[in-house]
């Protein structure tokens, strides 16, 4: 794949993933205590729709697609032509590790927020000292997911650029072997 195509496509996917994660923050379920349930004679929580579950799931999908595209384009450091030693390789490996760490944290935060939001739309409630308290997903769960999507995008793009640079051949070697400068026997 061409460098511009990979960078453009993955940046677009990361932006979509980040936007969906921000949308999940804003559209998370809100709760209020409703009237007594006639079937059980208990107070129940009434939740708004669980749109943020779908938004978080979409964010996860776009995050995975962009990570897969970058790993396929770079052959995930384990396959393909060798990477020449130097600063580009060293920092490329560091960016590889950081991108996967941030990816795992973003994935876990978005998945936990989506799952918690889905469960809470079922009408559960907590009883604390005579009060019914309806639990809601904290904004910080989706916010952490969005922040780590952003960090994943930065580290992954840097990883792609650095590893691509480390795999490039020097211009003087592009035409083939050269004549050695040692004296002839």
N, C-alpha and C positions, 0 to 999 in steps of 0.2 A: 504494500500500500504506500501511496505517496505520503510524504511527511505532512504536507498541508491538509490532506484529506483526514488523516488520523487525528491531527491536532484539532481541526475544525469540528469534526464529528464528536470527539470526546468532550471538547469544551461545551458544545451544544448540549450533550447529554448531562454533563455536570451542572450546567445552568438550569436545565429542566428539573433535575433531581433536587437541587437547592431550592428552587421555587416551590416545588411540591412539598418539601419539608417545612418551608415557611408557611405555606398554606395550611399544613396540618396543625401548626401552632394556632393559627387564627380560627380554624374550623373545628377544634376539638370539642367534645361533648360538654355541654353545660348541664348542671343538675339543679333541681329544686324539689323540695319535699311536696309530695302530692297528698291527696286525701287518703282516707283509710281504704284499704283494699277490701271490697265486700266479700271476697272469697276467704281470705285469711284473717281479716280484722286487724291487720297490721298497717302501719304507715309505710308508704313506699316512696322511692325516689323516681322522679320523672326526668328522663334525659332527652336532650335534643338529639338530632340525627348523628350518626357516627361517620360523617364524611371524612374526618381526618384519618380514619383507618385506611380508606382507599387511597387517600393522598400519600400517606406514609408508605403504603405498599407500592404505589407508583414510583415514589422516590427511591425505594430500594431497587426496583427493577432497572431504572435508568442508571443508578449508581453501579449496579452489577454489569450492565452492558458496557459502560464506559471503561470499567476496570478490565473486563475481558478483552475489549478491543486493544487496549494498551498492552496487555500481557501477550496477546497474539502477535501484535506488531513488533514487539521486542523479543519475542520467543522466550519470555519469562526468565531471562538470564541463564537458562540451562540448555538450550538447544541452539543450533545454528552456528554461525561463524564466531570465532573467538573475539573476545573483547581485549583490546590492547591495554596494558597497564598504564596508569597515570591518574591524574586528578579527576578526569571525567568518569573513569570507571569507579574510583573510590566514592565520589559523591553520588554517582548513579546508584551504587549499591545502598548507600545510606538513604537516598530518596525512595528506593524500592522498599526498604524495611519500614520507613515512616509511612509510606502510602498504604501499605498493607495493615499497619497498626491502626491508622486513622479509618481505613475502610471497615475493619472489624468493629471498631467502636461505633461508627456511624450506623452500620448495619444493625448492631445490637440495640442501640438507642431507638432507632426508628421501629424496629420490630417489637421492642418492649412497649413503646408508646402505642403502637397500633393494636397490640394484643390487649393492653390494659384498657384502652379506649373501647374496644369491642366488648369486653367483659362488662364494663361499667354501664353500657347502654341497656343492659338486661333488667335494671330496676333493683339492684342490690342496695342495701343501706347499712349503715353502722349505727349502733345505739350507744351513746356516750352519756352517762349520768342523767337520764331523763330526756335527752335531746336526740333527735335523729339527725345524723350528719351524712350527707350524700358526698361520696368521694368523687373526685374528678382527676383526670390526668393532669399532672403538673406541666406548665408550659416548658419548664426546663428540660423535660425528657425530649420533646421534639426540637427544642432549641439546641441541645447538645448534638442531636442527630444532624441538624442543619450546619452547625459549626464544623463538625467533623467531615461532612460532605465537602464543605469548602476547603478544608485542609487536605483532604484526600485528592481533590482536584489539583491543588497546587503541587503537592508532592508527586503525584502521578505524571503530570505534564513535565515537571523538571526531570523526573526519572527517564521519561521517553526521550527527551532532548539530549540528556547526558549520555545515555547508553547508545543512542544513535550516533552521537559524536565519537564515542569511544570505538565504535565499529567501523568508522570511516577509515579508508586507507589514506596514507599521506600522498599528496599529489606527485611527488617524485617517484613513488613506487607504483603508480597506476599504470605505467607503460611497460612494466615487467622488470626483470632483474637488470642490474647495472654492472658495469665492469669494475672489478675490484682494483684497488690502488696499491696492492702489495707487489713487490718485485717478482718477476718471473723467475723460475728456477733455472 
